[in-house]
Amino acid sequence: MSSAESFSHFKSLIIVTGLSGAGKSTAMDLLGDSGYYVVDNLPVPLVTNFLGLSASTGDRYSNTGLLLDIDSQESRRQILPLIGSGPSRPTNLKVIFLDADTRSIVKRYSETRRPHPGFDPSRDKSLEDTIERERARLQPVKETADLVVDTSSFNVHALKRELRDFLESLGAVTGRHLRVNFLSFGFKHGVPLDCDLIVDVRFLRNPHFVESLRERDGREAEVREYVFASPDAHEFVSRYAELLTFLLPKYQFEGKAYLNIGVGCTGGKHRSVAIAEALSAKIPGSEYLVSVKHRDI
């Protein structure tokens, strides 16, 4: 089977490699958050087996990220012909190489207090020796990469932004990274623990005290009309949507993948439900992944 045939069943296959401590785990987290099926530290001898098995599973692995463990000269020798380079590389296959200067990697290992996986006391006098040996071994792979990122001055958020921009340039993911979920709830049942923001709409008049509405919920037209008969409801939704228009791009820039907004009233059945539904309609679905859930109806 040719290299192109090996990868033909993938819509997008991203191979991540690079120096230990340069941010490969962060890159895989971003791929997973972007909807990729991710495989960490796949030994190079098993790549061919994985390609063959994934071809027989339909669309499950159509977008896949592989973190390859190129731990020896032999594994490097095996992977280079498979992934190709330049015009010989399949268009749906991209290689990302993460690099960093030696000082930065030493500092990171010192902060995490974890051992470098490639340290060999029989050959290395220091961690710097290990890093430079790994750098030399991976240089031929680096030279074939579609994207090389030097993470020396990056934090986690900056690296994710860099990789996200690359994925968008491939058309592999949409620009809608942030999922915005509105969760209605009743304060008498307790405040949800997983909300990033909480709004209290108990200042609005309560349909519970209208007998014909008591057993209905805020998804129904009669309840919704009752809640929004108050100008305060319209003004609140307008002003809070304006605040979210300001906040959401800021959260997204910082790499936040999920924002849970709790909307609470007394019982979680009428006002909070109607307001959560109205707010969700104000968030553009072309820019964000929007959902709404109701905990207590």
N, C-alpha and C positions, 0 to 999 in steps of 0.2 A: 504494500500500500504506500502510495506517495505521501509526501508531507502534506500537500494540499488536501488529499482525500482523508487523511487522519483528522483534520480539523474542520471538515466541510459541514458537519452536523451542528456546529456551534454557531449561534448568532454572534456571540462575542466571547472570546477566551482571553483572559488577562493573566499573564505569567508575572508574578512578583518575585524578585530576587534582589540581592544586594548584600551589603555588609551587615553582620550581626550587630544590633544596637542602632541601626540607622532608621528604624521606624517601620519595619516590614509588618509587624503585628497591627500597627495603626492602619496601614494600607489595607490589610485584609478586613479589618473592622469596617472601613469605609465601603469596601466592595460588598460586604454582607448587608450593610445598611442600604445600599443602592439596589438590592434585589438579586445579587449574584449568589450562586451556590459556591461556597468557599471550601477549599481543602488546604489545610495547614501542613507545612513541612512534608510534602509528598516526596519520597525518595525518587531520584531520577530514574532508576531502573524500573519503577512501577508506572511511569508516565504512559508508556505504550499500552500497558494493560488497562489503565484508566480510560484512555482514549477509545479503546475497543469496546469496553463495557458501557461507556456513556453513550456510544452511538446506538445502542439497542434499547435505550430507555425513553425514547420519545423526546419531549421538550424539557424534561426535568433539568437537564444540565445545559440548556441553550445559552445561558449566560453564566459563565463559570470563572472563578478566580483561583489560580493555583499558586501557592507559595512553595517554591522548589527548594529542596535542601541540597544545594550543590556543595557537598562537603569534601570533595576530593578532585584531583586532576582527572580521574577516570570518569566521575559523574559529569564534569564539565565537557569532557570529550564526547560523551554520549548525547548530551542535550543539544550541543551546537548544530549538528547536522539535522536534528529533528525540527528545531524551531526556525532554521534558516536565517537569512538576513537580507535586508534590502528588497529587491524585486522578487527574490525567491521565497519571501515570507508570505504566507496566506494573509489576505487583507483583514480577515476576522480575528487574527491573532496579534496581540500586542504584548511587548515585554517592557515592564517597568523596573528600573534599577534604582535602588535607594542607596545613596552614598552619604558619607559624613567624614569630616576630618578626624584624625586619630585622637586628638585632644578631646573632642566632643564625645566620642564613643567611650573613652576611658572615664570621663566624668559621669556618663550615664550609668555605666556598670558600677561605679563607686556609689552612686546615689541609690541604685536598686539593690546593691549588695548581692547581686546574682553573679555566678561564674560565667565566663565566656565559654560557649559550647565547644569552641575550637582550641582552647588552651591545652598545650601539650608540654608538661614539665620536662620532658626529655629533650625538647627542642627550643622552648621559649624561656628566655630569661625574665621576661616581663610581659604584661598584657599588650604593650606596644608591639612586641615581636609577633604576637598572635594576630593582631589586626593587620599588620603589614603583610604577613604571609597570606592571610585571607584576601587582602586587596589585590595582591599579585595573581592569585589563583583565579579571581573573578574578573580580572581586567578584560579578557577576550569576550566574556559575556556582556560586560558593560558596553563594549564597543558596538555591539549589535542591538542595543536597547532602543526602543522607540521613544522612551522618556527616561531621562536621568535626572533625579532630584537630589540635590545636596541639602540634607536636612540639618546641617551643622547649626544654623541659626533659627531653626523652625521649632515651634511648639506643636502640640498635637493638632490644634485647630488650623494652624497655617498649613500643615502638611495635608490635612483633609481637604482644605480649599484648593490646594494645588492639584491634587488628584481628581477632585470633583470636576474641576475645569477641564482636565484632560478627558475624562469620561464623557463630558458633554460635547467636547469637540469631535468625539467619535460617533456621536449620536447613540451611544450605548445606554444612556439614561436621560431622562427629561430634566428640566431645570427645577422640577417640583421636589425639593428635598425634604422640606419640613412638613410633617403631618400635624395638622391642627385639629384636635378633637375637643368638642364641647361636651361636657358631662353634666347633665342636670341631676340634682340631688335634693333631699330634704334635710335641713339642719337637725330635725328631731331624730333622724336616723344616724346622725354622725357625719362629720366632714370627711370626704374621701382623702386617703393618705397620699395618693399618687398625683395630686393636682399641682401644677406649677403656679397657676393663678386661680384665685377664688373671687367671685363676685356675688354679692348678696342682693337679691331683688325682692326682699320682704317689704320694701317701702311701697311696692305697688299694691293696689287693692286686690283682695283675695277672693277668687271664685269659689272657694270652699264654702263661703257663707251664702252662696246662692244655691238653693236646693236643687234646681234643675241642672246645675253644673257640677255639683259635688262629686258625682260618680264618674264624670268625664275626665279627660286629661288634656294637657296643653297642645296636643297634636290635632285636636278636633277644632273645627271652624268656630263653633259657638264659644268655646273657651278662649281661643285666640282673639276673637273679636272683643270679648269682654276685657281681656288684659290690655289690648291695644286701643280700647276706647279712651284710655287715659293718655293725654299728651306726654306724660312723664315716661311712659313706656317707649314711645317713639324717640324721644330725646335721648333716653338712656342708650338705646340700641345704636343710634347715630353717633353719639359721643364715644361709646366704647369701641365701636367699629373703627372710628377715627384713631383712637389710641392704638388699636391692634395694627392698623396700617403703618403706624410708626414703629411698633415693637417687632413685628414679625421679621422684617428684613434684618434687624439687629441680631435676633436670636439665630437666624439662618446663617448669618455671616460668621457667628461664633461656633458653627458646626452642630448646633442642636438639631436632632433628627425628629423629635417628638415634643409637642407642646400640648399639655392637657389642661383645659380651662374649665374649672368647676363653676356652675351657675346654680346657686342655692336659693330655695325659698323654704317655707316652714315644713311642708310635707313632701316636696319634690314631685308633685303631680300636676300642678297647674301653671303657676307663673314661671317657674324655672324652666319648665319644658318649652313653653311658648317662646321665652326669651332665647334659650339655647338654639332653638330652630331658627329664629330670626337672625341671630348673630352668625350662625353657620352660613346662611344665605348671603351674608355680606362679604364673605372671604372669597376672593376669586379662585375658582377651581383650576384655572389655567396656570396659577402660580404656586398653589399649595395643595397638598392632599388633605381634603377637608372631610371630617366625619362628625357625627353627633350621636350620642348615646344617652339613654335615660335610665338612671339606676333605680329609682323608687316608684315608678308608675306601676 
